[in-house]
Amino acid sequence: MDKNKTKVLMVNGCIRGRESRTWRLAEVFLREMRGIGEGIFDYTQLDLAQMPLKPLTGEFFEERQRFLEKNDRTHPRFDLARQFAQADRILVAAPFWDLSIPAILKLYIENISLDGITFGCNANGMYGMCRARDMLFFTTRGGFYGNGPMEQGARYLKALCEMFGIPEFRCICAEGMDFEPEREEELMAHAVEEAKEAGRVYWC
Ligand SMILES: Cc1cc2nc3c(=O)[nH]c(=O)nc-3n(C[C@H](O)[C@H](O)[C@H](O)COP(=O)(O)O)c2cc1C
């Protein structure tokens, strides 16, 4: 890793591989931003579906508590949290599942949310410890939710950004993918353009 380069972290929570419409949006963005930013950034992609992420249960949970009690955050199990905290720009791609995000993305979040690495606590409450200036979230949804209360995916990630101290959050999304499958391309078109434009101006 070159210290002078911007560290871009892509957290890929898409499950359906090349079939994923969400990943298609992310790829449109990546193509643009890579072309313009060539040589100025280091890119790391975490394909969550291929990673052995574990939930915080049983001994895995107890071990974490013991490290925190000893104020020891050096163990490799905290590497993902450190990587997230040290990224300059965060990208997340994940479909809308069960009104929010797939469990693999929640598992990842469970593993990176760590007092003393990604956020801290004091008498005034919680404060963020991440250095990223922004999180850009790509998603597609089967139905139409807009900004309504049933939409708990982008809303949740935006709240996490606040907790982690990441000042900017933006969601690029296409809706109605399964509701009106015959209109898929039409419904994707706006988000594809938005993703392209976001890639074009990413380094401005
Ligand atoms: C397990 C599962 C849960 C889903 N839950 C919802 C949901 O709650 N609301 C919705 O509108 N669509 C839901 N969908 C549909 C997806 O949001 C939609 O198909 C999306 O475009 C999938 O993204 P992908 O093509 O990137 O995999 C769900 C799909 C799956 C497979």
Ligand as a Chemical Component Dictionary entry (heavy atoms), coordinates in Angstrom:
data_LIG
# 
_chem_comp.id                   LIG 
_chem_comp.type                 NON-POLYMER 
_chem_comp.pdbx_formal_charge   0 
_chem_comp.three_letter_code    LIG 
# 
loop_
_chem_comp_atom.comp_id 
_chem_comp_atom.atom_id 
_chem_comp_atom.alt_atom_id 
_chem_comp_atom.type_symbol 
_chem_comp_atom.charge 
_chem_comp_atom.model_Cartn_x 
_chem_comp_atom.model_Cartn_y 
_chem_comp_atom.model_Cartn_z 
_chem_comp_atom.pdbx_ordinal 
LIG C1  C1  C 0 -33.767 -13.057 0.122  1  
LIG C2  C2  C 0 -34.370 -11.877 -0.614 2  
LIG C3  C3  C 0 -35.058 -10.908 0.084  3  
LIG C4  C4  C 0 -35.637 -9.834  -0.582 4  
LIG N1  N1  N 0 -36.341 -8.895  0.129  5  
LIG C5  C5  C 0 -36.936 -7.888  -0.525 6  
LIG C6  C6  C 0 -37.726 -6.934  0.174  7  
LIG O1  O1  O 0 -37.898 -6.974  1.389  8  
LIG N2  N2  N 0 -38.319 -5.934  -0.552 9  
LIG C7  C7  C 0 -38.153 -5.829  -1.901 10 
LIG O2  O2  O 0 -38.697 -4.910  -2.496 11 
LIG N3  N3  N 0 -37.394 -6.717  -2.582 12 
LIG C8  C8  C 0 -36.796 -7.723  -1.933 13 
LIG N4  N4  N 0 -36.038 -8.615  -2.633 14 
LIG C9  C9  C 0 -35.792 -8.408  -4.067 15 
LIG C10 C10 C 0 -34.465 -7.705  -4.319 16 
LIG O3  O3  O 0 -34.371 -6.497  -3.594 17 
LIG C11 C11 C 0 -34.273 -7.377  -5.796 18 
LIG O4  O4  O 0 -34.470 -8.522  -6.585 19 
LIG C12 C12 C 0 -32.885 -6.811  -6.060 20 
LIG O5  O5  O 0 -32.832 -6.199  -7.307 21 
LIG C13 C13 C 0 -31.840 -7.891  -5.976 22 
LIG O6  O6  O 0 -30.584 -7.337  -6.235 23 
LIG P1  P1  P 0 -29.450 -8.126  -7.052 24 
LIG O7  O7  O 0 -29.948 -8.272  -8.481 25 
LIG O8  O8  O 0 -28.268 -7.243  -6.925 26 
LIG O9  O9  O 0 -29.274 -9.461  -6.392 27 
LIG C14 C14 C 0 -35.474 -9.713  -1.986 28 
LIG C15 C15 C 0 -34.764 -10.687 -2.682 29 
LIG C16 C16 C 0 -34.216 -11.768 -2.020 30 
LIG C17 C17 C 0 -33.455 -12.817 -2.802 31 
# 
loop_
_chem_comp_bond.comp_id 
_chem_comp_bond.atom_id_1 
_chem_comp_bond.atom_id_2 
_chem_comp_bond.value_order 
_chem_comp_bond.pdbx_ordinal 
LIG C1  C2  SING 1  
LIG C2  C3  SING 2  
LIG C2  C16 DOUB 3  
LIG C3  C4  DOUB 4  
LIG C4  N1  SING 5  
LIG C4  C14 SING 6  
LIG N1  C5  DOUB 7  
LIG C5  C6  SING 8  
LIG C5  C8  SING 9  
LIG C6  O1  DOUB 10 
LIG C6  N2  SING 11 
LIG N2  C7  SING 12 
LIG C7  O2  DOUB 13 
LIG C7  N3  SING 14 
LIG N3  C8  DOUB 15 
LIG C8  N4  SING 16 
LIG N4  C9  SING 17 
LIG N4  C14 SING 18 
LIG C9  C10 SING 19 
LIG C10 O3  SING 20 
LIG C10 C11 SING 21 
LIG C11 O4  SING 22 
LIG C11 C12 SING 23 
LIG C12 O5  SING 24 
LIG C12 C13 SING 25 
LIG C13 O6  SING 26 
LIG O6  P1  SING 27 
LIG P1  O7  DOUB 28 
LIG P1  O8  SING 29 
LIG P1  O9  SING 30 
LIG C14 C15 DOUB 31 
LIG C15 C16 SING 32 
LIG C16 C17 SING 33 
# 
